[in-house]
Amino acid sequence: MSVNLYKDVAELYDSDNRNIIKDDIDFYLSMVSKKSKNILELGCGTGRIIIPLLMKTNVKIFGLDLSQSMLDVLEKKLRKFTYYKNYDNLDIRKGDFSSFNYNELFDLIILPYRNFQSLYDIDKALNCLKCCAKHLSSRGKIVINTFDPKNNMTEDWIREETVNWINFDAELTECVIGTDNRHRIDLNNNIIFVHLNYYKIKIGEKIEKFQESLILKYYYFEALRELILNSGLQITKKYGYYDKRPLFKGSEYILICERTK
Protein backbone atom coordinates (compact mmCIF):
# COMPACT_ATOMS: atom_id res chain seq x y z
CA MET A 1 0.00 0.00 0.00
CA SER A 2 1.29 3.47 -0.86
CA VAL A 3 1.95 6.09 1.82
CA ASN A 4 1.08 9.76 1.29
CA LEU A 5 0.76 9.23 -2.50
CA TYR A 6 -3.01 8.68 -2.86
CA LYS A 7 -2.15 6.05 -5.45
CA ASP A 8 -5.40 4.11 -5.15
CA VAL A 9 -7.76 6.93 -4.16
CA ALA A 10 -6.77 9.85 -6.41
CA GLU A 11 -9.93 9.57 -8.52
CA LEU A 12 -12.02 10.00 -5.36
CA TYR A 13 -9.94 12.68 -3.65
CA ASP A 14 -12.08 15.57 -4.92
CA SER A 15 -15.21 13.99 -3.45
CA ASP A 16 -14.21 15.39 -0.05
CA ASN A 17 -16.74 18.19 0.49
CA ARG A 18 -15.75 19.49 3.91
CA ASN A 19 -15.46 23.25 4.38
CA ILE A 20 -11.76 23.03 5.17
CA ILE A 21 -11.19 21.77 1.61
CA LYS A 22 -12.94 24.87 0.23
CA ASP A 23 -12.21 27.71 2.65
CA ASP A 24 -8.55 28.08 1.71
CA ILE A 25 -9.09 28.76 -2.00
CA ASP A 26 -10.04 32.43 -1.65
CA PHE A 27 -7.24 32.88 0.88
CA TYR A 28 -4.62 31.73 -1.60
CA LEU A 29 -6.16 33.83 -4.35
CA SER A 30 -5.89 36.85 -2.04
CA MET A 31 -2.17 36.17 -1.62
CA VAL A 32 -1.58 36.91 -5.31
CA SER A 33 -0.71 40.60 -5.54
CA LYS A 34 -0.75 42.84 -8.60
CA LYS A 35 3.04 42.58 -8.66
CA SER A 36 3.12 38.77 -8.52
CA LYS A 37 4.70 37.19 -11.57
CA ASN A 38 4.75 33.53 -10.62
CA ILE A 39 3.51 31.03 -8.03
CA LEU A 40 4.78 27.61 -6.99
CA GLU A 41 2.46 25.11 -5.33
CA LEU A 42 4.19 22.23 -3.58
CA GLY A 43 1.95 19.18 -3.43
CA CYS A 44 -0.43 20.44 -6.11
CA GLY A 45 -2.31 17.13 -6.29
CA THR A 46 -5.47 17.18 -8.39
CA GLY A 47 -5.34 20.95 -8.87
CA ARG A 48 -7.78 21.98 -6.15
CA ILE A 49 -5.87 25.26 -5.76
CA ILE A 50 -4.08 25.44 -9.10
CA ILE A 51 -7.23 25.48 -11.23
CA PRO A 52 -8.81 28.49 -9.44
CA LEU A 53 -5.45 30.25 -9.69
CA LEU A 54 -5.31 29.45 -13.39
CA MET A 55 -8.82 30.75 -13.96
CA LYS A 56 -8.60 33.93 -11.91
CA THR A 57 -5.03 35.18 -12.19
CA ASN A 58 -2.62 36.00 -15.00
CA VAL A 59 0.58 34.82 -13.34
CA LYS A 60 2.79 31.88 -14.30
CA ILE A 61 1.82 28.90 -12.15
CA PHE A 62 4.12 26.03 -11.27
CA GLY A 63 2.97 22.83 -9.59
CA LEU A 64 5.02 19.99 -8.10
CA ASP A 65 3.73 16.67 -6.79
CA LEU A 66 5.22 13.23 -6.18
CA SER A 67 1.99 11.33 -6.88
CA GLN A 68 1.53 10.40 -10.52
CA SER A 69 -2.02 9.27 -9.73
CA MET A 70 -2.95 12.74 -8.46
CA LEU A 71 -1.25 14.41 -11.41
CA ASP A 72 -3.18 12.17 -13.81
CA VAL A 73 -6.42 13.46 -12.31
CA LEU A 74 -5.16 17.03 -12.63
CA GLU A 75 -4.36 16.44 -16.30
CA LYS A 76 -7.91 15.21 -16.96
CA LYS A 77 -9.33 18.30 -15.30
CA LEU A 78 -7.02 20.66 -17.17
CA ARG A 79 -8.24 19.37 -20.53
CA LYS A 80 -11.54 21.09 -19.75
CA PHE A 81 -9.85 24.45 -19.28
CA THR A 82 -7.75 24.79 -22.40
CA TYR A 83 -9.85 27.71 -23.60
CA TYR A 84 -8.53 29.95 -20.85
CA LYS A 85 -5.93 32.33 -22.23
CA ASN A 86 -3.52 31.69 -19.38
CA TYR A 87 -3.46 27.90 -19.79
CA ASP A 88 0.01 28.25 -21.28
CA ASN A 89 1.14 29.90 -18.03
CA LEU A 90 1.33 26.51 -16.39
CA ASP A 91 4.24 24.23 -15.54
CA ILE A 92 3.33 20.95 -13.81
CA ARG A 93 6.05 18.51 -12.81
CA LYS A 94 6.35 15.25 -10.93
CA GLY A 95 8.87 15.50 -8.15
CA ASP A 96 9.69 15.41 -4.45
CA PHE A 97 9.10 18.76 -2.79
CA SER A 98 11.56 17.92 -0.01
CA SER A 99 14.24 18.67 -2.60
CA PHE A 100 13.55 20.67 -5.75
CA ASN A 101 15.30 23.02 -8.10
CA TYR A 102 13.86 25.52 -10.57
CA ASN A 103 15.57 28.18 -12.59
CA GLU A 104 13.05 30.60 -11.15
CA LEU A 105 12.57 32.86 -8.16
CA PHE A 106 8.96 32.83 -7.01
CA ASP A 107 6.82 35.61 -5.63
CA LEU A 108 4.62 33.09 -3.83
CA ILE A 109 5.18 29.49 -2.72
CA ILE A 110 2.31 27.63 -1.09
CA LEU A 111 1.96 24.31 0.73
CA PRO A 112 -1.84 23.99 1.06
CA TYR A 113 -3.89 21.69 3.25
CA ARG A 114 -1.18 20.32 5.51
CA ASN A 115 1.01 19.05 2.63
CA PHE A 116 4.11 20.01 4.58
CA GLN A 117 3.22 17.46 7.26
CA SER A 118 3.69 14.60 4.80
CA LEU A 119 7.44 15.23 5.20
CA TYR A 120 7.53 13.29 8.45
CA ASP A 121 11.33 12.99 8.29
CA ILE A 122 12.55 16.19 9.97
CA ASP A 123 15.62 16.46 7.72
CA LYS A 124 13.43 16.38 4.63
CA ALA A 125 11.10 18.96 6.15
CA LEU A 126 14.02 21.28 6.86
CA ASN A 127 15.44 20.76 3.38
CA CYS A 128 12.06 21.62 1.86
CA LEU A 129 12.01 24.95 3.70
CA LYS A 130 15.60 25.66 2.69
CA CYS A 131 14.65 25.02 -0.93
CA CYS A 132 11.73 27.41 -0.51
CA ALA A 133 13.99 30.12 0.90
CA LYS A 134 16.40 29.61 -1.98
CA HIS A 135 13.61 30.00 -4.53
CA LEU A 136 11.90 33.10 -3.09
CA SER A 137 12.18 36.42 -4.86
CA SER A 138 13.17 39.49 -2.83
CA ARG A 139 9.48 40.21 -2.20
CA GLY A 140 8.47 36.57 -2.13
CA LYS A 141 6.30 34.89 0.49
CA ILE A 142 5.69 31.29 1.44
CA VAL A 143 2.47 30.04 3.06
CA ILE A 144 2.83 26.97 5.27
CA ASN A 145 -0.25 25.20 6.64
CA THR A 146 -0.31 22.54 9.36
CA PHE A 147 -3.05 21.57 11.77
CA ASP A 148 -2.98 22.94 15.30
CA PRO A 149 -2.51 20.03 17.75
CA LYS A 150 -3.63 22.25 20.65
CA ASN A 151 -0.74 21.03 22.80
CA ASN A 152 -2.69 17.95 23.78
CA MET A 153 -1.70 15.08 21.52
CA THR A 154 -1.88 11.86 23.55
CA GLU A 155 -2.75 8.22 22.99
CA ASP A 156 -6.37 9.39 23.15
CA TRP A 157 -5.90 10.68 19.61
CA ILE A 158 -6.17 7.06 18.41
CA ARG A 159 -9.71 6.09 17.40
CA GLU A 160 -11.66 3.50 15.47
CA GLU A 161 -12.95 4.17 11.96
CA THR A 162 -14.99 7.39 11.91
CA VAL A 163 -17.03 8.99 9.12
CA ASN A 164 -15.70 12.43 8.13
CA TRP A 165 -17.87 13.31 5.15
CA ILE A 166 -20.53 12.02 2.73
CA ASN A 167 -20.92 13.29 -0.81
CA PHE A 168 -24.05 12.39 -2.82
CA ASP A 169 -24.45 12.93 -6.54
CA ALA A 170 -27.22 15.20 -7.83
CA GLU A 171 -29.63 12.29 -8.42
CA LEU A 172 -28.93 10.76 -4.98
CA THR A 173 -28.14 7.42 -6.64
CA GLU A 174 -24.43 7.41 -5.87
CA CYS A 175 -22.29 8.61 -3.02
CA VAL A 176 -18.76 8.55 -1.72
CA ILE A 177 -18.13 8.26 2.00
CA GLY A 178 -14.83 9.31 3.52
CA THR A 179 -13.68 7.83 6.82
CA ASP A 180 -10.45 7.57 8.75
CA ASN A 181 -8.92 5.17 11.21
CA ARG A 182 -6.34 6.75 13.50
CA HIS A 183 -4.41 3.64 14.36
CA ARG A 184 -1.07 4.80 15.79
CA ILE A 185 0.72 7.80 17.26
CA ASP A 186 4.43 8.22 17.97
CA LEU A 187 4.55 10.71 20.83
CA ASN A 188 8.35 10.78 20.92
CA ASN A 189 8.72 11.94 17.33
CA ASN A 190 5.33 13.66 16.88
CA ILE A 191 4.16 11.43 14.04
CA ILE A 192 0.66 10.11 13.41
CA PHE A 193 -0.44 7.14 11.32
CA VAL A 194 -3.84 7.20 9.61
CA HIS A 195 -5.77 5.02 7.21
CA LEU A 196 -8.04 7.04 4.89
CA ASN A 197 -10.96 5.02 3.55
CA TYR A 198 -13.14 5.91 0.58
CA TYR A 199 -16.36 3.95 0.06
CA LYS A 200 -17.95 4.27 -3.36
CA ILE A 201 -21.64 3.32 -3.20
CA LYS A 202 -24.06 3.02 -6.10
CA ILE A 203 -27.60 1.73 -5.89
CA GLY A 204 -27.80 -1.89 -7.00
CA GLU A 205 -24.04 -2.42 -7.03
CA LYS A 206 -21.49 -3.78 -4.61
CA ILE A 207 -19.82 -1.26 -2.33
CA GLU A 208 -16.23 -0.53 -3.37
CA LYS A 209 -13.61 0.37 -0.77
CA PHE A 210 -10.34 2.17 -1.44
CA GLN A 211 -7.71 2.91 1.18
CA GLU A 212 -4.66 5.15 1.52
CA SER A 213 -2.19 5.25 4.39
CA LEU A 214 -0.91 8.58 5.68
CA ILE A 215 2.11 9.22 7.87
CA LEU A 216 2.19 12.83 9.04
CA LYS A 217 4.39 14.93 11.28
CA TYR A 218 2.56 17.24 13.67
CA TYR A 219 4.08 20.38 15.11
CA TYR A 220 3.60 22.45 18.19
CA PHE A 221 4.07 26.09 17.30
CA GLU A 222 7.46 26.77 18.88
CA ALA A 223 9.00 23.69 17.25
CA LEU A 224 7.65 24.72 13.84
CA ARG A 225 8.81 28.28 14.36
CA GLU A 226 12.33 27.06 15.17
CA LEU A 227 12.39 24.85 12.08
CA ILE A 228 11.35 27.79 9.93
CA LEU A 229 14.02 30.05 11.41
CA ASN A 230 16.69 27.39 10.88
CA SER A 231 15.80 27.29 7.19
CA GLY A 232 16.51 30.98 6.58
CA LEU A 233 12.89 32.08 6.79
CA GLN A 234 10.96 34.18 9.27
CA ILE A 235 7.26 34.28 10.11
CA THR A 236 5.70 37.64 9.28
CA LYS A 237 2.01 36.79 9.77
CA LYS A 238 0.22 33.92 11.49
CA TYR A 239 -3.42 32.89 11.58
CA GLY A 240 -5.58 30.18 13.10
CA TYR A 241 -7.79 29.72 10.05
CA TYR A 242 -8.36 31.04 6.54
CA ASP A 243 -10.62 33.83 7.75
CA LYS A 244 -7.47 35.27 9.37
CA ARG A 245 -8.58 34.71 12.94
CA PRO A 246 -5.71 34.83 15.47
CA LEU A 247 -3.35 31.90 15.85
CA PHE A 248 -4.61 29.26 18.32
CA LYS A 249 -8.22 30.39 17.73
CA GLY A 250 -8.84 27.91 14.93
CA SER A 251 -7.94 24.42 13.78
CA GLU A 252 -4.89 25.44 11.72
CA TYR A 253 -1.50 27.06 11.74
CA ILE A 254 -1.35 29.31 8.66
CA LEU A 255 2.06 30.92 8.59
CA ILE A 256 3.19 33.51 6.06
CA CYS A 257 6.96 33.60 5.85
CA GLU A 258 9.65 35.58 4.08
CA ARG A 259 13.39 35.18 3.73
CA THR A 260 15.42 36.29 6.70
CA LYS A 261 16.82 39.69 5.86
BALOBA-1460 file (C-alpha; in Angstrom, 3 decimals):
// residues 261
<rec num="1" residu="m" x="0.000" y="0.000" z="0.000"/>
<rec num="2" residu="s" x="1.294" y="3.471" z="-0.857"/>
<rec num="3" residu="v" x="1.948" y="6.087" z="1.816"/>
<rec num="4" residu="n" x="1.077" y="9.763" z="1.285"/>
<rec num="5" residu="l" x="0.758" y="9.231" z="-2.495"/>
<rec num="6" residu="y" x="-3.011" y="8.679" z="-2.863"/>
<rec num="7" residu="k" x="-2.149" y="6.054" z="-5.445"/>
<rec num="8" residu="d" x="-5.396" y="4.107" z="-5.155"/>
<rec num="9" residu="v" x="-7.757" y="6.933" z="-4.163"/>
<rec num="10" residu="a" x="-6.768" y="9.847" z="-6.414"/>
<rec num="11" residu="e" x="-9.928" y="9.570" z="-8.519"/>
<rec num="12" residu="l" x="-12.024" y="9.999" z="-5.358"/>
<rec num="13" residu="y" x="-9.943" y="12.683" z="-3.649"/>
<rec num="14" residu="d" x="-12.079" y="15.574" z="-4.920"/>
<rec num="15" residu="s" x="-15.210" y="13.991" z="-3.451"/>
<rec num="16" residu="d" x="-14.215" y="15.387" z="-0.053"/>
<rec num="17" residu="n" x="-16.738" y="18.193" z="0.487"/>
<rec num="18" residu="r" x="-15.746" y="19.491" z="3.907"/>
<rec num="19" residu="n" x="-15.457" y="23.249" z="4.379"/>
<rec num="20" residu="i" x="-11.756" y="23.028" z="5.168"/>
<rec num="21" residu="i" x="-11.188" y="21.775" z="1.612"/>
<rec num="22" residu="k" x="-12.941" y="24.874" z="0.233"/>
<rec num="23" residu="d" x="-12.206" y="27.708" z="2.652"/>
<rec num="24" residu="d" x="-8.549" y="28.080" z="1.707"/>
<rec num="25" residu="i" x="-9.095" y="28.758" z="-2.001"/>
<rec num="26" residu="d" x="-10.040" y="32.435" z="-1.645"/>
<rec num="27" residu="f" x="-7.244" y="32.875" z="0.879"/>
<rec num="28" residu="y" x="-4.619" y="31.728" z="-1.604"/>
<rec num="29" residu="l" x="-6.165" y="33.827" z="-4.349"/>
<rec num="30" residu="s" x="-5.893" y="36.854" z="-2.041"/>
<rec num="31" residu="m" x="-2.174" y="36.169" z="-1.622"/>
<rec num="32" residu="v" x="-1.581" y="36.913" z="-5.307"/>
<rec num="33" residu="s" x="-0.707" y="40.596" z="-5.544"/>
<rec num="34" residu="k" x="-0.748" y="42.837" z="-8.603"/>
<rec num="35" residu="k" x="3.044" y="42.576" z="-8.661"/>
<rec num="36" residu="s" x="3.120" y="38.768" z="-8.525"/>
<rec num="37" residu="k" x="4.704" y="37.187" z="-11.573"/>
<rec num="38" residu="n" x="4.752" y="33.533" z="-10.624"/>
<rec num="39" residu="i" x="3.515" y="31.025" z="-8.034"/>
<rec num="40" residu="l" x="4.778" y="27.610" z="-6.989"/>
<rec num="41" residu="e" x="2.457" y="25.114" z="-5.333"/>
<rec num="42" residu="l" x="4.193" y="22.231" z="-3.578"/>
<rec num="43" residu="g" x="1.948" y="19.183" z="-3.427"/>
<rec num="44" residu="c" x="-0.427" y="20.441" z="-6.109"/>
<rec num="45" residu="g" x="-2.307" y="17.126" z="-6.293"/>
<rec num="46" residu="t" x="-5.465" y="17.181" z="-8.392"/>
<rec num="47" residu="g" x="-5.340" y="20.946" z="-8.873"/>
<rec num="48" residu="r" x="-7.782" y="21.979" z="-6.150"/>
<rec num="49" residu="i" x="-5.869" y="25.260" z="-5.757"/>
<rec num="50" residu="i" x="-4.081" y="25.441" z="-9.104"/>
<rec num="51" residu="i" x="-7.234" y="25.484" z="-11.232"/>
<rec num="52" residu="p" x="-8.809" y="28.488" z="-9.443"/>
<rec num="53" residu="l" x="-5.446" y="30.253" z="-9.693"/>
<rec num="54" residu="l" x="-5.312" y="29.445" z="-13.390"/>
<rec num="55" residu="m" x="-8.823" y="30.754" z="-13.965"/>
<rec num="56" residu="k" x="-8.601" y="33.931" z="-11.906"/>
<rec num="57" residu="t" x="-5.030" y="35.182" z="-12.193"/>
<rec num="58" residu="n" x="-2.621" y="36.003" z="-14.997"/>
<rec num="59" residu="v" x="0.580" y="34.817" z="-13.340"/>
<rec num="60" residu="k" x="2.791" y="31.881" z="-14.298"/>
<rec num="61" residu="i" x="1.818" y="28.903" z="-12.151"/>
<rec num="62" residu="f" x="4.122" y="26.028" z="-11.273"/>
<rec num="63" residu="g" x="2.973" y="22.833" z="-9.587"/>
<rec num="64" residu="l" x="5.017" y="19.992" z="-8.097"/>
<rec num="65" residu="d" x="3.732" y="16.672" z="-6.788"/>
<rec num="66" residu="l" x="5.217" y="13.235" z="-6.179"/>
<rec num="67" residu="s" x="1.995" y="11.325" z="-6.876"/>
<rec num="68" residu="q" x="1.527" y="10.396" z="-10.525"/>
<rec num="69" residu="s" x="-2.019" y="9.274" z="-9.734"/>
<rec num="70" residu="m" x="-2.952" y="12.735" z="-8.461"/>
<rec num="71" residu="l" x="-1.248" y="14.412" z="-11.412"/>
<rec num="72" residu="d" x="-3.177" y="12.169" z="-13.812"/>
<rec num="73" residu="v" x="-6.423" y="13.455" z="-12.305"/>
<rec num="74" residu="l" x="-5.164" y="17.025" z="-12.631"/>
<rec num="75" residu="e" x="-4.360" y="16.445" z="-16.303"/>
<rec num="76" residu="k" x="-7.906" y="15.207" z="-16.956"/>
<rec num="77" residu="k" x="-9.329" y="18.303" z="-15.305"/>
<rec num="78" residu="l" x="-7.017" y="20.660" z="-17.174"/>
<rec num="79" residu="r" x="-8.236" y="19.368" z="-20.530"/>
<rec num="80" residu="k" x="-11.536" y="21.090" z="-19.753"/>
<rec num="81" residu="f" x="-9.851" y="24.451" z="-19.280"/>
<rec num="82" residu="t" x="-7.745" y="24.793" z="-22.405"/>
<rec num="83" residu="y" x="-9.847" y="27.711" z="-23.596"/>
<rec num="84" residu="y" x="-8.532" y="29.950" z="-20.846"/>
<rec num="85" residu="k" x="-5.929" y="32.326" z="-22.233"/>
<rec num="86" residu="n" x="-3.518" y="31.686" z="-19.375"/>
<rec num="87" residu="y" x="-3.458" y="27.901" z="-19.789"/>
<rec num="88" residu="d" x="0.012" y="28.250" z="-21.280"/>
<rec num="89" residu="n" x="1.145" y="29.901" z="-18.031"/>
<rec num="90" residu="l" x="1.328" y="26.508" z="-16.392"/>
<rec num="91" residu="d" x="4.238" y="24.226" z="-15.536"/>
<rec num="92" residu="i" x="3.327" y="20.947" z="-13.810"/>
<rec num="93" residu="r" x="6.045" y="18.508" z="-12.813"/>
<rec num="94" residu="k" x="6.347" y="15.251" z="-10.931"/>
<rec num="95" residu="g" x="8.873" y="15.498" z="-8.147"/>
<rec num="96" residu="d" x="9.689" y="15.414" z="-4.453"/>
<rec num="97" residu="f" x="9.099" y="18.763" z="-2.790"/>
<rec num="98" residu="s" x="11.557" y="17.919" z="-0.009"/>
<rec num="99" residu="s" x="14.242" y="18.669" z="-2.599"/>
<rec num="100" residu="f" x="13.548" y="20.667" z="-5.751"/>
<rec num="101" residu="n" x="15.303" y="23.018" z="-8.103"/>
<rec num="102" residu="y" x="13.857" y="25.525" z="-10.567"/>
<rec num="103" residu="n" x="15.573" y="28.185" z="-12.591"/>
<rec num="104" residu="e" x="13.047" y="30.603" z="-11.153"/>
<rec num="105" residu="l" x="12.574" y="32.857" z="-8.155"/>
<rec num="106" residu="f" x="8.963" y="32.825" z="-7.006"/>
<rec num="107" residu="d" x="6.820" y="35.611" z="-5.630"/>
<rec num="108" residu="l" x="4.622" y="33.091" z="-3.828"/>
<rec num="109" residu="i" x="5.183" y="29.492" z="-2.721"/>
<rec num="110" residu="i" x="2.309" y="27.625" z="-1.094"/>
<rec num="111" residu="l" x="1.961" y="24.306" z="0.730"/>
<rec num="112" residu="p" x="-1.835" y="23.992" z="1.060"/>
<rec num="113" residu="y" x="-3.887" y="21.693" z="3.254"/>
<rec num="114" residu="r" x="-1.176" y="20.322" z="5.507"/>
<rec num="115" residu="n" x="1.008" y="19.051" z="2.635"/>
<rec num="116" residu="f" x="4.107" y="20.012" z="4.584"/>
<rec num="117" residu="q" x="3.224" y="17.457" z="7.263"/>
<rec num="118" residu="s" x="3.691" y="14.600" z="4.803"/>
<rec num="119" residu="l" x="7.437" y="15.225" z="5.196"/>
<rec num="120" residu="y" x="7.531" y="13.290" z="8.445"/>
<rec num="121" residu="d" x="11.331" y="12.992" z="8.287"/>
<rec num="122" residu="i" x="12.549" y="16.187" z="9.968"/>
<rec num="123" residu="d" x="15.623" y="16.465" z="7.720"/>
<rec num="124" residu="k" x="13.426" y="16.379" z="4.627"/>
<rec num="125" residu="a" x="11.105" y="18.963" z="6.150"/>
<rec num="126" residu="l" x="14.019" y="21.282" z="6.865"/>
<rec num="127" residu="n" x="15.443" y="20.762" z="3.381"/>
<rec num="128" residu="c" x="12.062" y="21.625" z="1.861"/>
<rec num="129" residu="l" x="12.009" y="24.945" z="3.700"/>
<rec num="130" residu="k" x="15.597" y="25.664" z="2.694"/>
<rec num="131" residu="c" x="14.647" y="25.022" z="-0.933"/>
<rec num="132" residu="c" x="11.727" y="27.413" z="-0.512"/>
<rec num="133" residu="a" x="13.992" y="30.115" z="0.903"/>
<rec num="134" residu="k" x="16.405" y="29.613" z="-1.985"/>
<rec num="135" residu="h" x="13.607" y="29.997" z="-4.527"/>
<rec num="136" residu="l" x="11.899" y="33.098" z="-3.094"/>
<rec num="137" residu="s" x="12.183" y="36.424" z="-4.856"/>
<rec num="138" residu="s" x="13.168" y="39.486" z="-2.826"/>
<rec num="139" residu="r" x="9.481" y="40.207" z="-2.195"/>
<rec num="140" residu="g" x="8.468" y="36.566" z="-2.133"/>
<rec num="141" residu="k" x="6.298" y="34.889" z="0.486"/>
<rec num="142" residu="i" x="5.693" y="31.286" z="1.438"/>
<rec num="143" residu="v" x="2.474" y="30.041" z="3.059"/>
<rec num="144" residu="i" x="2.827" y="26.970" z="5.274"/>
<rec num="145" residu="n" x="-0.255" y="25.200" z="6.644"/>
<rec num="146" residu="t" x="-0.307" y="22.540" z="9.357"/>
<rec num="147" residu="f" x="-3.050" y="21.569" z="11.767"/>
<rec num="148" residu="d" x="-2.980" y="22.940" z="15.305"/>
<rec num="149" residu="p" x="-2.509" y="20.027" z="17.749"/>
<rec num="150" residu="k" x="-3.626" y="22.252" z="20.650"/>
<rec num="151" residu="n" x="-0.741" y="21.034" z="22.804"/>
<rec num="152" residu="n" x="-2.689" y="17.949" z="23.780"/>
<rec num="153" residu="m" x="-1.696" y="15.078" z="21.515"/>
<rec num="154" residu="t" x="-1.880" y="11.861" z="23.547"/>
<rec num="155" residu="e" x="-2.751" y="8.220" z="22.993"/>
<rec num="156" residu="d" x="-6.374" y="9.386" z="23.152"/>
<rec num="157" residu="w" x="-5.904" y="10.681" z="19.609"/>
<rec num="158" residu="i" x="-6.174" y="7.062" z="18.414"/>
<rec num="159" residu="r" x="-9.711" y="6.091" z="17.399"/>
<rec num="160" residu="e" x="-11.659" y="3.498" z="15.470"/>
<rec num="161" residu="e" x="-12.955" y="4.173" z="11.962"/>
<rec num="162" residu="t" x="-14.988" y="7.394" z="11.906"/>
<rec num="163" residu="v" x="-17.026" y="8.987" z="9.116"/>
<rec num="164" residu="n" x="-15.698" y="12.429" z="8.130"/>
<rec num="165" residu="w" x="-17.874" y="13.310" z="5.151"/>
<rec num="166" residu="i" x="-20.528" y="12.015" z="2.733"/>
<rec num="167" residu="n" x="-20.917" y="13.294" z="-0.812"/>
<rec num="168" residu="f" x="-24.046" y="12.394" z="-2.822"/>
<rec num="169" residu="d" x="-24.446" y="12.930" z="-6.543"/>
<rec num="170" residu="a" x="-27.218" y="15.198" z="-7.827"/>
<rec num="171" residu="e" x="-29.625" y="12.293" z="-8.418"/>
<rec num="172" residu="l" x="-28.927" y="10.757" z="-4.980"/>
<rec num="173" residu="t" x="-28.144" y="7.424" z="-6.635"/>
<rec num="174" residu="e" x="-24.426" y="7.405" z="-5.868"/>
<rec num="175" residu="c" x="-22.288" y="8.607" z="-3.019"/>
<rec num="176" residu="v" x="-18.757" y="8.549" z="-1.721"/>
<rec num="177" residu="i" x="-18.131" y="8.265" z="2.002"/>
<rec num="178" residu="g" x="-14.831" y="9.308" z="3.521"/>
<rec num="179" residu="t" x="-13.675" y="7.828" z="6.824"/>
<rec num="180" residu="d" x="-10.453" y="7.569" z="8.745"/>
<rec num="181" residu="n" x="-8.919" y="5.170" z="11.208"/>
<rec num="182" residu="r" x="-6.341" y="6.748" z="13.496"/>
<rec num="183" residu="h" x="-4.410" y="3.642" z="14.364"/>
<rec num="184" residu="r" x="-1.074" y="4.795" z="15.793"/>
<rec num="185" residu="i" x="0.722" y="7.797" z="17.257"/>
<rec num="186" residu="d" x="4.426" y="8.219" z="17.965"/>
<rec num="187" residu="l" x="4.549" y="10.714" z="20.832"/>
<rec num="188" residu="n" x="8.353" y="10.778" z="20.923"/>
<rec num="189" residu="n" x="8.723" y="11.936" z="17.326"/>
<rec num="190" residu="n" x="5.330" y="13.662" z="16.884"/>
<rec num="191" residu="i" x="4.163" y="11.432" z="14.045"/>
<rec num="192" residu="i" x="0.661" y="10.115" z="13.409"/>
<rec num="193" residu="f" x="-0.443" y="7.139" z="11.320"/>
<rec num="194" residu="v" x="-3.838" y="7.199" z="9.612"/>
<rec num="195" residu="h" x="-5.774" y="5.017" z="7.206"/>
<rec num="196" residu="l" x="-8.041" y="7.043" z="4.893"/>
<rec num="197" residu="n" x="-10.961" y="5.017" z="3.549"/>
<rec num="198" residu="y" x="-13.142" y="5.914" z="0.583"/>
<rec num="199" residu="y" x="-16.363" y="3.950" z="0.058"/>
<rec num="200" residu="k" x="-17.953" y="4.266" z="-3.364"/>
<rec num="201" residu="i" x="-21.638" y="3.319" z="-3.201"/>
<rec num="202" residu="k" x="-24.057" y="3.016" z="-6.101"/>
<rec num="203" residu="i" x="-27.602" y="1.734" z="-5.888"/>
<rec num="204" residu="g" x="-27.800" y="-1.887" z="-6.997"/>
<rec num="205" residu="e" x="-24.040" y="-2.418" z="-7.031"/>
<rec num="206" residu="k" x="-21.486" y="-3.784" z="-4.607"/>
<rec num="207" residu="i" x="-19.821" y="-1.261" z="-2.329"/>
<rec num="208" residu="e" x="-16.234" y="-0.525" z="-3.371"/>
<rec num="209" residu="k" x="-13.614" y="0.367" z="-0.772"/>
<rec num="210" residu="f" x="-10.340" y="2.169" z="-1.444"/>
<rec num="211" residu="q" x="-7.708" y="2.913" z="1.178"/>
<rec num="212" residu="e" x="-4.664" y="5.152" z="1.516"/>
<rec num="213" residu="s" x="-2.190" y="5.251" z="4.386"/>
<rec num="214" residu="l" x="-0.905" y="8.576" z="5.682"/>
<rec num="215" residu="i" x="2.112" y="9.216" z="7.866"/>
<rec num="216" residu="l" x="2.191" y="12.830" z="9.042"/>
<rec num="217" residu="k" x="4.394" y="14.929" z="11.276"/>
<rec num="218" residu="y" x="2.558" y="17.240" z="13.666"/>
<rec num="219" residu="y" x="4.080" y="20.377" z="15.110"/>
<rec num="220" residu="y" x="3.597" y="22.455" z="18.194"/>
<rec num="221" residu="f" x="4.072" y="26.090" z="17.302"/>
<rec num="222" residu="e" x="7.460" y="26.769" z="18.876"/>
<rec num="223" residu="a" x="8.995" y="23.691" z="17.246"/>
<rec num="224" residu="l" x="7.646" y="24.719" z="13.844"/>
<rec num="225" residu="r" x="8.815" y="28.280" z="14.360"/>
<rec num="226" residu="e" x="12.335" y="27.061" z="15.172"/>
<rec num="227" residu="l" x="12.389" y="24.845" z="12.085"/>
<rec num="228" residu="i" x="11.351" y="27.789" z="9.927"/>
<rec num="229" residu="l" x="14.023" y="30.053" z="11.411"/>
<rec num="230" residu="n" x="16.691" y="27.393" z="10.879"/>
<rec num="231" residu="s" x="15.803" y="27.289" z="7.186"/>
<rec num="232" residu="g" x="16.515" y="30.977" z="6.582"/>
<rec num="233" residu="l" x="12.889" y="32.081" z="6.790"/>
<rec num="234" residu="q" x="10.963" y="34.177" z="9.266"/>
<rec num="235" residu="i" x="7.262" y="34.279" z="10.112"/>
<rec num="236" residu="t" x="5.695" y="37.636" z="9.280"/>
<rec num="237" residu="k" x="2.012" y="36.790" z="9.769"/>
<rec num="238" residu="k" x="0.223" y="33.925" z="11.492"/>
<rec num="239" residu="y" x="-3.419" y="32.887" z="11.577"/>
<rec num="240" residu="g" x="-5.577" y="30.181" z="13.099"/>
<rec num="241" residu="y" x="-7.791" y="29.724" z="10.047"/>
<rec num="242" residu="y" x="-8.360" y="31.044" z="6.537"/>
<rec num="243" residu="d" x="-10.624" y="33.833" z="7.754"/>
<rec num="244" residu="k" x="-7.467" y="35.272" z="9.375"/>
<rec num="245" residu="r" x="-8.584" y="34.714" z="12.941"/>
<rec num="246" residu="p" x="-5.710" y="34.827" z="15.466"/>
<rec num="247" residu="l" x="-3.352" y="31.898" z="15.851"/>
<rec num="248" residu="f" x="-4.615" y="29.265" z="18.324"/>
<rec num="249" residu="k" x="-8.221" y="30.392" z="17.728"/>
<rec num="250" residu="g" x="-8.837" y="27.910" z="14.933"/>
<rec num="251" residu="s" x="-7.941" y="24.422" z="13.781"/>
<rec num="252" residu="e" x="-4.893" y="25.445" z="11.718"/>
<rec num="253" residu="y" x="-1.505" y="27.060" z="11.736"/>
<rec num="254" residu="i" x="-1.348" y="29.309" z="8.663"/>
<rec num="255" residu="l" x="2.064" y="30.915" z="8.588"/>
<rec num="256" residu="i" x="3.194" y="33.509" z="6.059"/>
<rec num="257" residu="c" x="6.961" y="33.596" z="5.847"/>
<rec num="258" residu="e" x="9.646" y="35.581" z="4.077"/>
<rec num="259" residu="r" x="13.388" y="35.176" z="3.729"/>
<rec num="260" residu="t" x="15.417" y="36.293" z="6.701"/>
<rec num="261" residu="k" x="16.819" y="39.694" z="5.862"/>
